[in-house]
Amino acid sequence: MFIAWVNHHHFMKQISPEKTSNVFMYAHGLFVLTLIIYPFTTSLLAEYLNTPFLRFPVLIYCIMNTVHAASWVIICHAALQPVNLAKNEAKSKYIAGLRKNISFTVLFNIVMCVLAFWFPIIAVSLTALAWLIYLVMGITLSPISD
């Protein structure tokens, strides 16, 4: 949750505080909803981690990651259309690039959902590795400054 929230903070710095749209507000609501659900899916995963019933909790966790990644794509899209909410053109390009990169994350998480059926330990391990990559990217790939 912390990694997503910090990256969200950097994302929101790209948005003009004077602009908004209904589409963006609903997209933002979906994003926050995915953050609210994370503790429950993580708790379920932790409860079944060392049991023979791990497959279903890993699948639920991977689905949650997919929905969260999709919410990133949706919020990036809503920041650019129907009204461009970016502070300037450079920030618009940053958001468009972010949306493109996160689209690959959605695909990765879909693959993890499929993998969870047969190899839940591998799926959850790769998902944890992905979160570490998101952490490093959040630290090293700073957004465009004002």
Secondary structure as the mmCIF struct_conf table of DSSP 4:
data_model
#
loop_
_struct_conf.conf_type_id
_struct_conf.id
_struct_conf.beg_label_comp_id
_struct_conf.beg_label_asym_id
_struct_conf.beg_label_seq_id
_struct_conf.end_label_comp_id
_struct_conf.end_label_asym_id
_struct_conf.end_label_seq_id
HELX_RH_AL_P HELX_RH_AL_P1 PHE A 2 MET A 12
TURN_TY1_P TURN_TY1_P1 LYS A 13 GLN A 14
STRN STRN1 ILE A 15 ILE A 15
TURN_TY1_P TURN_TY1_P2 PRO A 17 GLU A 18
HELX_RH_AL_P HELX_RH_AL_P2 ASN A 22 GLU A 47
TURN_TY1_P TURN_TY1_P3 TYR A 48 ASN A 50
BEND BEND1 THR A 51 THR A 51
TURN_TY1_P TURN_TY1_P4 PRO A 52 PHE A 53
HELX_RH_AL_P HELX_RH_AL_P3 ARG A 55 LEU A 80
BEND BEND2 GLN A 81 VAL A 83
STRN STRN2 ALA A 86 ALA A 86
BEND BEND3 LYS A 87 ASN A 88
HELX_RH_AL_P HELX_RH_AL_P4 GLU A 89 TRP A 118
HELX_RH_AL_P HELX_RH_AL_P5 PRO A 120 THR A 140
BEND BEND4 LEU A 141 LEU A 141
HELX_LH_PP_P HELX_LH_PP_P1 SER A 142 SER A 145
#
